[in-house]
Amino acid sequence: MTRIIGTMHRIDDKRGAVRMEDVYDTGIDDLWAALTEPDRLARWIGDVDGDLQLGGTFEARFTSTWEGPGRVDVCDHPHRLVVTLEPGTADETVIEAALTPEGDKTRLIIEERGLPLDNLAAHGAGWQAHGEDLARHLAGDAGPQWKARWDELSPTYQAMPVE
């Protein structure tokens, strides 16, 4: 059976959110670096270029094929990061990452809000695949495996309820 680390919930009649939660075998500072440093981001989620400080803007191209602009809204090192993708457009979403130390490991919760309800399952499978790529990166394994894992996870997320 596939281990599922994501959930999906409704925000209103048109939009929803996906949430991914897992514990990573690394300290909080290392996990924070993997979430905020462009060279580390490129190893598990995609290319990010721009001003990655509070209030800064950036351009990103994820392994999941999404690409576009973003803005850093909250940067509370090493506990909380909030970015808005496609700010000011009808496709705007907000991604929040919360990090909590658990001994020598770190719990990471990533939630993306503002997604169309009919796309929640695709994003749920996508965020789990990204989260697994992050774990592989932290373990020293090379290269994201996003697409193959997304293909495997999609039917499971399609069958899951939206809370």
VEXBA-835918 format. One record per residue (C-alpha): residue in three letters; chain; x negated, y, z negated. Coordinates in Angstrom, 1 decimal, padded with zeros to 4 digits, always signed. Layout:
% VEXBA-835918
<atom><residuo>ALA</residuo><cadena>A</cadena><x>X</x><y>Y</y><z>Z</z></atom>
...
//
This chain:
% VEXBA-835918
<atom><residuo>MET</residuo><cadena>A</cadena><x>+000.0</x><y>+000.0</y><z>+000.0</z></atom>
<atom><residuo>THR</residuo><cadena>A</cadena><x>-001.2</x><y>+003.5</y><z>+000.9</z></atom>
<atom><residuo>ARG</residuo><cadena>A</cadena><x>-002.0</x><y>+005.8</y><z>-002.1</z></atom>
<atom><residuo>ILE</residuo><cadena>A</cadena><x>+000.0</x><y>+008.9</y><z>-001.7</z></atom>
<atom><residuo>ILE</residuo><cadena>A</cadena><x>-001.3</x><y>+012.1</y><z>-003.3</z></atom>
<atom><residuo>GLY</residuo><cadena>A</cadena><x>+001.2</x><y>+014.6</y><z>-001.7</z></atom>
<atom><residuo>THR</residuo><cadena>A</cadena><x>+004.7</x><y>+015.7</y><z>-002.3</z></atom>
<atom><residuo>MET</residuo><cadena>A</cadena><x>+007.1</x><y>+018.0</y><z>-000.4</z></atom>
<atom><residuo>HIS</residuo><cadena>A</cadena><x>+009.7</x><y>+020.3</y><z>-001.7</z></atom>
<atom><residuo>ARG</residuo><cadena>A</cadena><x>+012.3</x><y>+022.8</y><z>-000.4</z></atom>
<atom><residuo>ILE</residuo><cadena>A</cadena><x>+011.9</x><y>+026.5</y><z>-001.1</z></atom>
<atom><residuo>ASP</residuo><cadena>A</cadena><x>+015.1</x><y>+027.6</y><z>+000.7</z></atom>
<atom><residuo>ASP</residuo><cadena>A</cadena><x>+017.3</x><y>+026.6</y><z>+003.7</z></atom>
<atom><residuo>LYS</residuo><cadena>A</cadena><x>+014.5</x><y>+027.1</y><z>+006.2</z></atom>
<atom><residuo>ARG</residuo><cadena>A</cadena><x>+011.2</x><y>+026.8</y><z>+004.4</z></atom>
<atom><residuo>GLY</residuo><cadena>A</cadena><x>+009.4</x><y>+024.4</y><z>+002.1</z></atom>
<atom><residuo>ALA</residuo><cadena>A</cadena><x>+006.0</x><y>+023.5</y><z>+000.6</z></atom>
<atom><residuo>VAL</residuo><cadena>A</cadena><x>+003.6</x><y>+020.6</y><z>+000.5</z></atom>
<atom><residuo>ARG</residuo><cadena>A</cadena><x>+001.5</x><y>+019.9</y><z>-002.5</z></atom>
<atom><residuo>MET</residuo><cadena>A</cadena><x>-001.6</x><y>+017.6</y><z>-002.7</z></atom>
<atom><residuo>GLU</residuo><cadena>A</cadena><x>-003.1</x><y>+016.7</y><z>-006.1</z></atom>
<atom><residuo>ASP</residuo><cadena>A</cadena><x>-006.1</x><y>+014.5</y><z>-006.8</z></atom>
<atom><residuo>VAL</residuo><cadena>A</cadena><x>-009.1</x><y>+014.2</y><z>-009.1</z></atom>
<atom><residuo>TYR</residuo><cadena>A</cadena><x>-012.5</x><y>+014.5</y><z>-007.4</z></atom>
<atom><residuo>ASP</residuo><cadena>A</cadena><x>-015.8</x><y>+013.0</y><z>-008.6</z></atom>
<atom><residuo>THR</residuo><cadena>A</cadena><x>-017.7</x><y>+016.3</y><z>-008.9</z></atom>
<atom><residuo>GLY</residuo><cadena>A</cadena><x>-017.9</x><y>+019.3</y><z>-011.2</z></atom>
<atom><residuo>ILE</residuo><cadena>A</cadena><x>-015.8</x><y>+022.3</y><z>-010.8</z></atom>
<atom><residuo>ASP</residuo><cadena>A</cadena><x>-018.5</x><y>+024.5</y><z>-009.4</z></atom>
<atom><residuo>ASP</residuo><cadena>A</cadena><x>-019.4</x><y>+022.0</y><z>-006.7</z></atom>
<atom><residuo>LEU</residuo><cadena>A</cadena><x>-015.8</x><y>+021.6</y><z>-005.7</z></atom>
<atom><residuo>TRP</residuo><cadena>A</cadena><x>-015.3</x><y>+025.4</y><z>-005.7</z></atom>
<atom><residuo>ALA</residuo><cadena>A</cadena><x>-018.3</x><y>+025.7</y><z>-003.3</z></atom>
<atom><residuo>ALA</residuo><cadena>A</cadena><x>-016.8</x><y>+023.1</y><z>-001.0</z></atom>
<atom><residuo>LEU</residuo><cadena>A</cadena><x>-013.6</x><y>+025.2</y><z>-000.9</z></atom>
<atom><residuo>THR</residuo><cadena>A</cadena><x>-015.2</x><y>+028.6</y><z>-000.4</z></atom>
<atom><residuo>GLU</residuo><cadena>A</cadena><x>-018.5</x><y>+028.3</y><z>+001.5</z></atom>
<atom><residuo>PRO</residuo><cadena>A</cadena><x>-018.3</x><y>+028.2</y><z>+005.3</z></atom>
<atom><residuo>ASP</residuo><cadena>A</cadena><x>-021.0</x><y>+025.6</y><z>+005.8</z></atom>
<atom><residuo>ARG</residuo><cadena>A</cadena><x>-019.3</x><y>+023.3</y><z>+003.3</z></atom>
<atom><residuo>LEU</residuo><cadena>A</cadena><x>-015.8</x><y>+023.9</y><z>+004.7</z></atom>
<atom><residuo>ALA</residuo><cadena>A</cadena><x>-017.1</x><y>+022.9</y><z>+008.1</z></atom>
<atom><residuo>ARG</residuo><cadena>A</cadena><x>-017.9</x><y>+019.5</y><z>+006.8</z></atom>
<atom><residuo>TRP</residuo><cadena>A</cadena><x>-014.4</x><y>+018.6</y><z>+005.8</z></atom>
<atom><residuo>ILE</residuo><cadena>A</cadena><x>-011.7</x><y>+021.0</y><z>+007.1</z></atom>
<atom><residuo>GLY</residuo><cadena>A</cadena><x>-012.9</x><y>+023.3</y><z>+009.8</z></atom>
<atom><residuo>ASP</residuo><cadena>A</cadena><x>-014.8</x><y>+026.4</y><z>+010.9</z></atom>
<atom><residuo>VAL</residuo><cadena>A</cadena><x>-014.1</x><y>+029.5</y><z>+008.9</z></atom>
<atom><residuo>ASP</residuo><cadena>A</cadena><x>-015.8</x><y>+032.8</y><z>+009.7</z></atom>
<atom><residuo>GLY</residuo><cadena>A</cadena><x>-015.3</x><y>+036.3</y><z>+008.2</z></atom>
<atom><residuo>ASP</residuo><cadena>A</cadena><x>-015.2</x><y>+038.1</y><z>+004.9</z></atom>
<atom><residuo>LEU</residuo><cadena>A</cadena><x>-014.4</x><y>+035.3</y><z>+002.3</z></atom>
<atom><residuo>GLN</residuo><cadena>A</cadena><x>-014.1</x><y>+037.7</y><z>-000.6</z></atom>
<atom><residuo>LEU</residuo><cadena>A</cadena><x>-011.1</x><y>+039.1</y><z>-002.4</z></atom>
<atom><residuo>GLY</residuo><cadena>A</cadena><x>-009.1</x><y>+041.1</y><z>+000.2</z></atom>
<atom><residuo>GLY</residuo><cadena>A</cadena><x>-011.2</x><y>+039.9</y><z>+003.0</z></atom>
<atom><residuo>THR</residuo><cadena>A</cadena><x>-010.0</x><y>+038.6</y><z>+006.3</z></atom>
<atom><residuo>PHE</residuo><cadena>A</cadena><x>-011.2</x><y>+035.6</y><z>+008.3</z></atom>
<atom><residuo>GLU</residuo><cadena>A</cadena><x>-010.6</x><y>+033.4</y><z>+011.4</z></atom>
<atom><residuo>ALA</residuo><cadena>A</cadena><x>-010.3</x><y>+029.6</y><z>+011.0</z></atom>
<atom><residuo>ARG</residuo><cadena>A</cadena><x>-010.2</x><y>+026.6</y><z>+013.2</z></atom>
<atom><residuo>PHE</residuo><cadena>A</cadena><x>-009.2</x><y>+023.5</y><z>+011.2</z></atom>
<atom><residuo>THR</residuo><cadena>A</cadena><x>-009.8</x><y>+019.9</y><z>+012.3</z></atom>
<atom><residuo>SER</residuo><cadena>A</cadena><x>-006.0</x><y>+019.6</y><z>+012.3</z></atom>
<atom><residuo>THR</residuo><cadena>A</cadena><x>-006.0</x><y>+021.9</y><z>+015.4</z></atom>
<atom><residuo>TRP</residuo><cadena>A</cadena><x>-004.5</x><y>+024.9</y><z>+013.6</z></atom>
<atom><residuo>GLU</residuo><cadena>A</cadena><x>-006.4</x><y>+028.1</y><z>+014.3</z></atom>
<atom><residuo>GLY</residuo><cadena>A</cadena><x>-005.7</x><y>+031.7</y><z>+013.4</z></atom>
<atom><residuo>PRO</residuo><cadena>A</cadena><x>-006.3</x><y>+034.5</y><z>+011.0</z></atom>
<atom><residuo>GLY</residuo><cadena>A</cadena><x>-006.2</x><y>+034.5</y><z>+007.2</z></atom>
<atom><residuo>ARG</residuo><cadena>A</cadena><x>-006.6</x><y>+036.7</y><z>+004.2</z></atom>
<atom><residuo>VAL</residuo><cadena>A</cadena><x>-008.1</x><y>+036.1</y><z>+000.8</z></atom>
<atom><residuo>ASP</residuo><cadena>A</cadena><x>-005.5</x><y>+037.2</y><z>-001.8</z></atom>
<atom><residuo>VAL</residuo><cadena>A</cadena><x>-006.8</x><y>+035.7</y><z>-005.0</z></atom>
<atom><residuo>CYS</residuo><cadena>A</cadena><x>-010.4</x><y>+034.6</y><z>-005.7</z></atom>
<atom><residuo>ASP</residuo><cadena>A</cadena><x>-010.7</x><y>+033.6</y><z>-009.4</z></atom>
<atom><residuo>HIS</residuo><cadena>A</cadena><x>-014.0</x><y>+031.7</y><z>-009.4</z></atom>
<atom><residuo>PRO</residuo><cadena>A</cadena><x>-014.0</x><y>+028.7</y><z>-010.1</z></atom>
<atom><residuo>HIS</residuo><cadena>A</cadena><x>-010.3</x><y>+028.1</y><z>-010.9</z></atom>
<atom><residuo>ARG</residuo><cadena>A</cadena><x>-007.9</x><y>+029.6</y><z>-008.4</z></atom>
<atom><residuo>LEU</residuo><cadena>A</cadena><x>-008.0</x><y>+030.5</y><z>-004.7</z></atom>
<atom><residuo>VAL</residuo><cadena>A</cadena><x>-005.0</x><y>+031.9</y><z>-002.7</z></atom>
<atom><residuo>VAL</residuo><cadena>A</cadena><x>-005.1</x><y>+032.6</y><z>+001.0</z></atom>
<atom><residuo>THR</residuo><cadena>A</cadena><x>-002.5</x><y>+033.7</y><z>+003.4</z></atom>
<atom><residuo>LEU</residuo><cadena>A</cadena><x>-002.6</x><y>+032.2</y><z>+006.9</z></atom>
<atom><residuo>GLU</residuo><cadena>A</cadena><x>-001.2</x><y>+034.3</y><z>+009.8</z></atom>
<atom><residuo>PRO</residuo><cadena>A</cadena><x>-000.4</x><y>+037.2</y><z>+007.5</z></atom>
<atom><residuo>GLY</residuo><cadena>A</cadena><x>+002.4</x><y>+039.4</y><z>+008.6</z></atom>
<atom><residuo>THR</residuo><cadena>A</cadena><x>+003.8</x><y>+037.0</y><z>+011.2</z></atom>
<atom><residuo>ALA</residuo><cadena>A</cadena><x>+006.9</x><y>+034.7</y><z>+011.3</z></atom>
<atom><residuo>ASP</residuo><cadena>A</cadena><x>+004.4</x><y>+031.8</y><z>+010.8</z></atom>
<atom><residuo>GLU</residuo><cadena>A</cadena><x>+002.9</x><y>+033.2</y><z>+007.6</z></atom>
<atom><residuo>THR</residuo><cadena>A</cadena><x>+002.1</x><y>+030.6</y><z>+005.0</z></atom>
<atom><residuo>VAL</residuo><cadena>A</cadena><x>+000.3</x><y>+030.8</y><z>+001.6</z></atom>
<atom><residuo>ILE</residuo><cadena>A</cadena><x>-002.2</x><y>+028.2</y><z>+000.5</z></atom>
<atom><residuo>GLU</residuo><cadena>A</cadena><x>-003.1</x><y>+028.0</y><z>-003.2</z></atom>
<atom><residuo>ALA</residuo><cadena>A</cadena><x>-005.8</x><y>+025.9</y><z>-004.7</z></atom>
<atom><residuo>ALA</residuo><cadena>A</cadena><x>-006.1</x><y>+025.4</y><z>-008.4</z></atom>
<atom><residuo>LEU</residuo><cadena>A</cadena><x>-009.1</x><y>+023.6</y><z>-010.0</z></atom>
<atom><residuo>THR</residuo><cadena>A</cadena><x>-009.2</x><y>+022.2</y><z>-013.5</z></atom>
<atom><residuo>PRO</residuo><cadena>A</cadena><x>-012.2</x><y>+020.4</y><z>-015.0</z></atom>
<atom><residuo>GLU</residuo><cadena>A</cadena><x>-011.6</x><y>+016.9</y><z>-016.4</z></atom>
<atom><residuo>GLY</residuo><cadena>A</cadena><x>-014.8</x><y>+015.8</y><z>-018.0</z></atom>
<atom><residuo>ASP</residuo><cadena>A</cadena><x>-017.4</x><y>+015.5</y><z>-015.2</z></atom>
<atom><residuo>LYS</residuo><cadena>A</cadena><x>-014.7</x><y>+015.5</y><z>-012.6</z></atom>
<atom><residuo>THR</residuo><cadena>A</cadena><x>-012.3</x><y>+018.1</y><z>-011.3</z></atom>
<atom><residuo>ARG</residuo><cadena>A</cadena><x>-008.5</x><y>+018.0</y><z>-010.6</z></atom>
<atom><residuo>LEU</residuo><cadena>A</cadena><x>-007.6</x><y>+019.9</y><z>-007.5</z></atom>
<atom><residuo>ILE</residuo><cadena>A</cadena><x>-004.0</x><y>+020.9</y><z>-006.6</z></atom>
<atom><residuo>ILE</residuo><cadena>A</cadena><x>-003.5</x><y>+022.5</y><z>-003.2</z></atom>
<atom><residuo>GLU</residuo><cadena>A</cadena><x>-000.1</x><y>+023.8</y><z>-002.2</z></atom>
<atom><residuo>GLU</residuo><cadena>A</cadena><x>+000.9</x><y>+025.3</y><z>+001.1</z></atom>
<atom><residuo>ARG</residuo><cadena>A</cadena><x>+004.2</x><y>+027.3</y><z>+000.9</z></atom>
<atom><residuo>GLY</residuo><cadena>A</cadena><x>+006.3</x><y>+028.8</y><z>+003.7</z></atom>
<atom><residuo>LEU</residuo><cadena>A</cadena><x>+006.3</x><y>+025.9</y><z>+006.1</z></atom>
<atom><residuo>PRO</residuo><cadena>A</cadena><x>+009.3</x><y>+025.1</y><z>+008.3</z></atom>
<atom><residuo>LEU</residuo><cadena>A</cadena><x>+011.3</x><y>+022.3</y><z>+006.7</z></atom>
<atom><residuo>ASP</residuo><cadena>A</cadena><x>+011.1</x><y>+020.2</y><z>+009.9</z></atom>
<atom><residuo>ASN</residuo><cadena>A</cadena><x>+007.3</x><y>+020.3</y><z>+009.7</z></atom>
<atom><residuo>LEU</residuo><cadena>A</cadena><x>+006.8</x><y>+019.3</y><z>+006.1</z></atom>
<atom><residuo>ALA</residuo><cadena>A</cadena><x>+006.0</x><y>+015.6</y><z>+006.7</z></atom>
<atom><residuo>ALA</residuo><cadena>A</cadena><x>+003.4</x><y>+016.5</y><z>+009.3</z></atom>
<atom><residuo>HIS</residuo><cadena>A</cadena><x>+001.8</x><y>+019.0</y><z>+006.9</z></atom>
<atom><residuo>GLY</residuo><cadena>A</cadena><x>+002.0</x><y>+016.5</y><z>+004.0</z></atom>
<atom><residuo>ALA</residuo><cadena>A</cadena><x>+000.2</x><y>+013.9</y><z>+005.9</z></atom>
<atom><residuo>GLY</residuo><cadena>A</cadena><x>-002.2</x><y>+016.5</y><z>+007.1</z></atom>
<atom><residuo>TRP</residuo><cadena>A</cadena><x>-003.1</x><y>+017.8</y><z>+003.6</z></atom>
<atom><residuo>GLN</residuo><cadena>A</cadena><x>-003.6</x><y>+014.3</y><z>+002.3</z></atom>
<atom><residuo>ALA</residuo><cadena>A</cadena><x>-005.9</x><y>+013.6</y><z>+005.3</z></atom>
<atom><residuo>HIS</residuo><cadena>A</cadena><x>-007.8</x><y>+016.9</y><z>+004.5</z></atom>
<atom><residuo>GLY</residuo><cadena>A</cadena><x>-008.0</x><y>+015.9</y><z>+000.9</z></atom>
<atom><residuo>GLU</residuo><cadena>A</cadena><x>-009.5</x><y>+012.5</y><z>+001.7</z></atom>
<atom><residuo>ASP</residuo><cadena>A</cadena><x>-012.0</x><y>+014.2</y><z>+004.1</z></atom>
<atom><residuo>LEU</residuo><cadena>A</cadena><x>-013.0</x><y>+016.5</y><z>+001.1</z></atom>
<atom><residuo>ALA</residuo><cadena>A</cadena><x>-013.6</x><y>+013.4</y><z>-001.1</z></atom>
<atom><residuo>ARG</residuo><cadena>A</cadena><x>-015.7</x><y>+011.8</y><z>+001.6</z></atom>
<atom><residuo>HIS</residuo><cadena>A</cadena><x>-017.7</x><y>+015.1</y><z>+002.0</z></atom>
<atom><residuo>LEU</residuo><cadena>A</cadena><x>-018.3</x><y>+015.3</y><z>-001.8</z></atom>
<atom><residuo>ALA</residuo><cadena>A</cadena><x>-019.5</x><y>+011.6</y><z>-001.7</z></atom>
<atom><residuo>GLY</residuo><cadena>A</cadena><x>-022.0</x><y>+012.5</y><z>+001.0</z></atom>
<atom><residuo>ASP</residuo><cadena>A</cadena><x>-020.2</x><y>+010.8</y><z>+003.9</z></atom>
<atom><residuo>ALA</residuo><cadena>A</cadena><x>-020.5</x><y>+012.6</y><z>+007.2</z></atom>
<atom><residuo>GLY</residuo><cadena>A</cadena><x>-017.7</x><y>+013.9</y><z>+009.3</z></atom>
<atom><residuo>PRO</residuo><cadena>A</cadena><x>-014.0</x><y>+014.3</y><z>+008.9</z></atom>
<atom><residuo>GLN</residuo><cadena>A</cadena><x>-011.6</x><y>+011.5</y><z>+009.9</z></atom>
<atom><residuo>TRP</residuo><cadena>A</cadena><x>-008.5</x><y>+013.7</y><z>+009.9</z></atom>
<atom><residuo>LYS</residuo><cadena>A</cadena><x>-006.8</x><y>+012.6</y><z>+013.1</z></atom>
<atom><residuo>ALA</residuo><cadena>A</cadena><x>-007.0</x><y>+008.8</y><z>+012.5</z></atom>
<atom><residuo>ARG</residuo><cadena>A</cadena><x>-005.8</x><y>+009.2</y><z>+008.9</z></atom>
<atom><residuo>TRP</residuo><cadena>A</cadena><x>-003.0</x><y>+011.6</y><z>+009.8</z></atom>
<atom><residuo>ASP</residuo><cadena>A</cadena><x>-001.8</x><y>+009.0</y><z>+012.3</z></atom>
<atom><residuo>GLU</residuo><cadena>A</cadena><x>-001.7</x><y>+006.4</y><z>+009.6</z></atom>
<atom><residuo>LEU</residuo><cadena>A</cadena><x>-000.1</x><y>+008.6</y><z>+006.9</z></atom>
<atom><residuo>SER</residuo><cadena>A</cadena><x>+002.6</x><y>+010.3</y><z>+009.1</z></atom>
<atom><residuo>PRO</residuo><cadena>A</cadena><x>+005.2</x><y>+007.5</y><z>+009.0</z></atom>
<atom><residuo>THR</residuo><cadena>A</cadena><x>+004.9</x><y>+007.3</y><z>+005.2</z></atom>
<atom><residuo>TYR</residuo><cadena>A</cadena><x>+005.4</x><y>+011.1</y><z>+004.8</z></atom>
<atom><residuo>GLN</residuo><cadena>A</cadena><x>+008.3</x><y>+011.0</y><z>+007.3</z></atom>
<atom><residuo>ALA</residuo><cadena>A</cadena><x>+010.1</x><y>+008.5</y><z>+005.1</z></atom>
<atom><residuo>MET</residuo><cadena>A</cadena><x>+009.5</x><y>+010.4</y><z>+001.9</z></atom>
<atom><residuo>PRO</residuo><cadena>A</cadena><x>+012.2</x><y>+012.6</y><z>+000.3</z></atom>
<atom><residuo>VAL</residuo><cadena>A</cadena><x>+011.9</x><y>+016.4</y><z>+000.2</z></atom>
<atom><residuo>GLU</residuo><cadena>A</cadena><x>+012.5</x><y>+017.4</y><z>-003.4</z></atom>
//
